[in-house]
Amino acid sequence: MPDLQPHKRERRKQDRPGELLEAALDLFVEKGFAATRVEEVAMRAGVSKGTLFLYFPTKEELFKAVVRENLVAAVAQGAQEVAQFQGASGELLELMMLQWWHRYGATKASGISKLVMSEASNFPDLAAFFQTEVIVPAHALVRSALQRGIDRQEFQPMNVELAMHSVMAPLLFLVMWKHSMGNGGPCCEQIDPEAFISQHAKMMARGLSIYTNP
């Protein structure tokens, strides 16, 4: 009976893009974009620099692939959940924020947010890419959840744009804390991310509720 399993070399070749993205993510989060060299990424992935360039012709394209793999996919999953959710909008808001933490904030990929904030001015093309691919759809997703609450008469009329930033701000705070003060040892305050997110979401839902006096 013929061996239906791919040969080890073939499996290795198929795995290379994922291994390169994993190595690149590690180094981008550890060192930042500017300080990461493609030679280091190739070495960590166990391939030559030439092999890396077969899959990703520039460091910029490698970074974009890392973002698409780790952030764009998470936003797409969130959009599906919002579209299918049947419960109250306040519950949806809490679910969205907690799922954001599970899929992104709690992972090492969340270090990309800190990288973009710190290096955007030096790499405007990458900042524009991140804005288009991640920030715009993520903001649209939060706006849609807030507008859902208004349309269903669960939330008071509001400035949806400002409310959207009120949802996003604590999430960004958490990842910045995690990748700076949060790893600073016993001298630094520790924050329970899920408890923090859940409390903030409930406070927002109560403040936005149609049954709360303006």
N, C-alpha and C positions, 0 to 999 in steps of 0.2 A: 504493500500500500504506500503510495507516495507521501512524503513528508509535507504536510500542508502548512507547517510553521515557517515563517520567513527566516532565512539564515541570519546569524548573529550580525554580520556586516550590514545586511539590509535593515534589520531592526535598528541598529545603531544610526544609520543614515536617516531613517524616519524620525528618530528621537532628537536629532541634532538641533532643529529649530527651537524645540521646547527647552533643551538644555542650555542653549545660548541665551534664550530669553530669561531663564532662571538665573543664570550667572550674571547677566546684565542688570537685572533687577537688584540682586544682592549688592553689586558694586555701585550702582547709581544711588541706592539708599545709603550705603556706607560712606561714599566719598563725594557724591554730587555728580552732576553731569560733566562739568568742565574738567574735574580731576580724574575722571575715569578714562582709561586708555583702552582702545579696542584690543590691544595685545593682552591686557589683563583679563578681559572678558573671555577671549579665546583660550587662554591658559586655564582659567577656572573651569571652563566647559570641557577642557581636554582635547581641544582641536587647534589647528594652526590658524593664524590670522587670515591666511588666504581662504581657508574653509569658511570662516565667519563671513567674509566678503561675498561668498557665493550666495549666501542667504540674505545678508543685509549689507548693501553696498557702502553705507556710511554709518557713522555713529548716530547721526540724527535719525536715520531710518530705523536703526536698532531701538532707539529710545521710543519712537512712535509705535513700534511693534509691541514694546513692553507696556505702553499706556493702553493700547487697544486690547491686549490680552488681559490686563488686570483691572482696568477702570471702565472702559467702554462696555465690556460685557456685563459688568455689575449694574450699570445704569439701564441697560436693555432688560435685564431681569426685573428690575424695579418697575419699569414701565408695564411689563406684562402683569405684574401683581396688582398695580393700581387699576388697570383696565378690568381685571377679573374680581376685584374685591367687592363684597356684598354688604359689609357692615357699616357702622357709623363712621363718619369722616374723622372724628377724633381718634378712633381706634386705628383708622388707616394711617393717620399722621404718626402715631406711635410705632406702628408696624414698620413703616417706611424708614424711620430713623434707626430703629433697632436692626433692621435688615442691612442698612447701610453699614452699621458697625460690624456686623457679622461677616459681611462679604468683602469689606474694604478696610474699615478703621482698625479692626483687630488683626489684620494681616500686615506683613512687612511691606506690602505694596503701598500702604498709606504714607510711607515716607516720601513717595513721589510728590505729594501735596506740598510738603516742606521744601523739597528740591525746587519745584516750580516757583514757589513764592520767593525763594532766596536768589534764584538765578534767572528769572524771567527777563530782567532788564538787560542782561548780557546776551540772551538768546531770544530775541523777539519773534523769530519765526517759530520756534518751538512753543513759545508762550501763546502765539496765535493758534497753533495747532491744538494745544491743550484747551484753549478757550472754545474752539469750534467743536472738538470731539467729546469733551467731557463737561465743561462748565455749562455751556448752553443747553444741552439736553438734560442735565441734572437739574438745572433751575426750572426748565419747562416742566419737568416731572413734579417738582414741589408745587409749582403754580397750579398745575392741574388738580392736585389733591386739595389745595385750598379753595379753588374755584368750585370743585365738587361740593364742598361743604356749604358754600354760599348758594349754589344752585339748588341744593336739597333743603335749604333753609335750616341748616344745622349751625352754620357760622353766620355771624353778623357781616354786613357789607364792610369791606376793608380795602386798604391799599395792598393789593396782592403782591406787588413787587417788594414793598417793605417787609411784609409778613414773610415772604419767601426767604429774605436775608435773615430774619429772626429765627427761622428754622435751621438754616445752614450754619449760622455763626457758632453755635455750641459744638457742632460736629467738627468744624475746622479747628476749634479750640482744642478738642480732644486729641486730634492727630498731632497738632503742634506740641501739645503737652507730652504726649507719648514719646515723641522723637526728640524731646529736649529734656525738660524737667522730670518727666515721668520715669526716666531711666537713671536718675541722678542719685539713687541710693536712699538710705533711711532718712537722710536730712530733708528730703523732698516729700511733700504731701502726696499721698496716693489717692487716686480717684477711681471709684467703681464705675466704669463707663456705662454699663447697662442700667444701673440704678440712676445715674446722672441723666441719661437720655430719656428714660421712662418718666422721671419726674418732670423734666423740661417739657416733654410732649404733653403730659397731662395738664401742666400749668398753661400751656398755650391753648389747648383745647378748651379749658374752662374760660380762659380770657376771650376766646373767639366765639364761644357758644351764643346762640341766638337768645338763650334764656338768661344770659348775664346782662345786667343793666349797663348801658354804655357809660 
